Amino acid sequence: MNRKVKFALLGVGVVLLGAGTAFFVSTQIDDTSAIGVRAAPPPPPPAEPAVKGAVRMAVAESGNVRFVIDAPEEKIKGRWGKLRGQLDVEPTDLRKTTGQIDVDLADTTTETFDDAAKNLKQTEHARNWFELGTDVPEAQREQNRWARFTVEKVDEVGAVNLASVAPTGDARTVHVTASGHLWLHGVTSPKTVKLVLTLGGPAERPTSLRIATEAPMPVSMKEHDVKPRDVVGRFLKGASEKVGAKIVDDVQIFFEIEARAVAGAEALAR
């Protein structure tokens, strides 16, 4: 190989090395410019449904909310199973459906590996990213513990009046698009998600509700300030370098949630 070729190859190597160094340095910077709007937790729902004729549904404490990070090197998978919340369903006009669904982030569990020990370690890291580490002050942990999706309106309803939907057994299924805001890690962001609603019981007063995502809800970790942290909640520069090439920013959320009508007269708005 002649001298000119050697120098040319060396030049390419230097450029690539420089680009790689820049990439790794950038992943270690605690960049706050991408963080979304900071907001106080959304207020709890009213004691009774605001819409006349709406049926209040209490979200079951156990559910199936899954997340996937489809990264280049490994697909990170996990779930949350502890929920709370309530939804107000107006069966004669499903567009008026509103409510809140809360997910307990302290229940974060990853299922990326076949090795249980690796999953356990990754689960610990994931909780630290939410500032739920063992040494984070209790009040701060409790503040970060819950993520809340507030359903503010329903559009693109497959059927406005539940009674117009032909039942399958005791249930009726409707496809809808729900819009609202996700409050996660102190940051709120607008969200729109396609859902499949399955309502059981009489059409005029359903007694059960199953909600499933028809398409995943995308969530940006940068927007919600979710990043490598230690058990105290401090940003980990070295960890950013290691995971920078392994993960992407977008998290895909899928959920299957059950809810039951609240018993008694308080279930219906007057």
Buried (B, 14 or more C-beta within 10 A) or exposed (E): EEEEEEEEEEEEEEEEEEEEEEEBEEBBEEEEEEBBEEEEEBEEBEEBBEBEBBBBBBBBEEBBBBBBBEBEEEEBBBBBBBBBBBBBBBBBBBEBBBBBBBBBBBBBBBBBBEEEEEBEEBBBBBBBBBBBBEEBEEEEBEBBBBBBBBBEEBEEBBBBBBEEBEBEEEBBBBEBBBBBBBBBBBBBBEBEBBBBBBBBBEBEBBBBBBBBBEEBBEBBBBBBBBBBBBBEBBBBEEBBBEBBEEBEBBBBBBBEBBBBBBEEEEBBBE
